[in-house]
C-alpha cells in the first residue's frame, strides 16, 4: 500500500468519525454543509498553483494566510471549499481528488472540517417566505 493510499484510508476513517460526532451532537443530517479542505505549503507559488487547479475543478478557494505551527515555523495555508450533504462517500471522493492534487502539486493536504448545522435554525433563504408578495 502506498503512502497516499494509507493516508486516504486514514482519512476515510476520520470522515466517518467526524460525521458520527456531528450527528450524535444533533447536527442536521439533511443540511447542506460547507466542507473546508485544508492545503498548506512553505512555498507560496506551489500553494497558489494548487489553489488555481482546485478552482478549475469547481471548488471555491480562500486567499492564502500565514499560520505559525509547532516550533515557530510559518506555513501558508488556504481552504478549498465545497457545499454538499453530509455523506461519507461524497466527502471521501473529494478528499481523494484533493489529496491526489496536493501530492501532484507538492503541497500538503491537511484534512477537512465543517460546522454544526442546527436543525432548528431558521433557514436564511426562507426569510421572505412569510412576507406577502408585492403585486
N, C-alpha and C positions, 0 to 999 in steps of 0.2 A: 504494500500500500504506500503510495507516495505521501509526501509531507502535506500536500494540498488536500488529498483525499482524506487523510486523518483529520485535518483541520475542519473539513466540511462535515465529517461525521460528528465531530465535537460540536459544531455549530447547530447541526440538526437536533442534537440532544438539548442544547441550550435553548433553541427556539421553542421546543415543546415545553420546557420548564418555564420559560417566560410567559407563554400563552396560558399554561395551567395556573400560574400565580395570578395573572391578571383576572382570569375567570373566577378563581377562588375568592379574590378580593371584591368581586361583584361588578367588574367591568362589563360593559355591554357586548355580548357575543355577536350581535348583528351590526355593530357600528363599522363605519369606515375608519381605519386607523392611519395616522401619519407614521410611516416607518422611516426611521433615520438610520441609514447605514453610514458607518464612520470610516473615512480614509485618513491616513496620516503619512507624512514623509518629512525628512530633514531637507529635502530638495524641493523648492517652490516650483520649478519648471516641470518636474515629474508629476507633482500633485496637480498642477494646472492642466497638464495633458490628460491625466486620468479623469479629471473632472469634466473636461470637454467631451471625452469619449462616453462618459456616463450620461451626459446631457444628450448626446446623439442617440443613446439607447432609450431616451424618453423620460429620464429622471430629472427632477428639479435638483439643483446643486447650490449649496450655500457658498458664500465667499470664504476663502481660506483665513484661518485665525491662528495665532501663535498660542501654543499650550506648553506650559512647563511641566515636565514629567519627573519621575523619581530621579534623584541625583542632580537636579537642576538643569538637565538637558531640555532644550527648547525644540519642539517639533511643530510643523504646520499641519493643520487638520481642516477638513471640511466634511459636511454631511451630504449624502446622496439620498434624496427624499422621494418616497412614493406614497400613494394612498391606496389602501386595499383592505379587504376583510381580514380578520384575524385567523387565517388558515395556515397551518404549518407548511403544507405543500407549496402554496404560493410564495411564502416567505423563504422557504428552502430554495426555490428556483431563483429568487432574487439574490440570495446570499451566494449561491454558486456562480451566477452570472457576474456579480460584482467582485467576488474573491478571485475569480479567474482573470478579470480585467485588472485588478490590483496587481496580481502576480505578473501579468504581461507588461504592465506599465512601471513595474518596480516600485510600488508604493505598498503600504501596509493596509490591510482590511482589518479593522478593529471591532467587528461585530455590529450589532444593530440594537436599536431601542425604540420604544414607543411610549405613549402616555395612556393613563387610565381614562376610559370613556364612561362617564356616568350615565347609566340607562335612564335615570330620572331627570336628566338635564333637559332644558327646553332646547329644541333644535333651532339654531340661529336662522336657518332658511325658512322656518315657518312663522317668523315674526309678523309677516304681512298677511298671513292666512286668516287671522282674526279680524282684520280690517275689511270693511265693506268696499267692494270695488267702486272706483270712480267712473261714472259714465256721463 
